[in-house]
């Protein structure tokens, strides 16, 4: 009877964690739609949904702690799973925070939209490790091209989240390993976007940009923070995948220094 009760509790925790991932994915989708369209109603939906995400995270965490406390003794997979759930739902909730953060930044940016999308042009002249001079784009950067790059970053981050939740739902250790490696793609995209944004903020470009659009640099700062929020999504997915490996493999211990247990 005790085993049946525990199995029911584990099933409920798993189901609610997957539900949490679905809510977070929806919030991220709507946040990216807001980036693309500037729709303030979507931003409001994302911010409102964050309350439900926070509540569900707390519920799952509480159930995990109850099972750890009341279902004793525990060992093996059950113990590793229940001890991992608080960290997993915390990272998922933080992704929800990232989506809400993007929505709030878009709301703050709305009064700064002098035009539908600034056509202020910047021609990059400084190479960087993420974009060598020989690979620099031939065409000048505009706010529109930067937003396109941010959307590509967001699409990659959302793909990572969806694959992470699929690995969790299917108890797929190999998928978790692959997803952890794919976070490099998100990081590279982020560094490219950041380089372009920082180029537009440098002194040699800032003055002519401001002459064309007095609000463009303020918006560039917001776009930089939006890109940072998307980059953090990949980091949280990596954390979840580490925990998936931990509770599925008895030797998948996470090292004390924080280094991933898999390569």
Secondary structure, 3 states (H helix, E strand, C coil): CHHHHHHHHHHHHHHHHHHHHHHHHHHHHHHHHHHHHCCHHHHHHHHHHHHHHHHHHHHHHHHHHHHHHHCCCCCHHHHHHHHHHHHHHHHHHHHHHHHHHHHHHHHHHHCCCCCCCCCCCECCCCCECCECHHHCCCCCECHHHHHHHHHHHHHHHHHHHHHHHHHHHCCCHHHHHHHHHHHHHHHHHHHHHHHHHHHHHCHHHHHHHHHHCCCHHHHHHHHHHHHHHHHHHHHHHHHHHHHHHHHHCCCCCCCCCCCCCCC
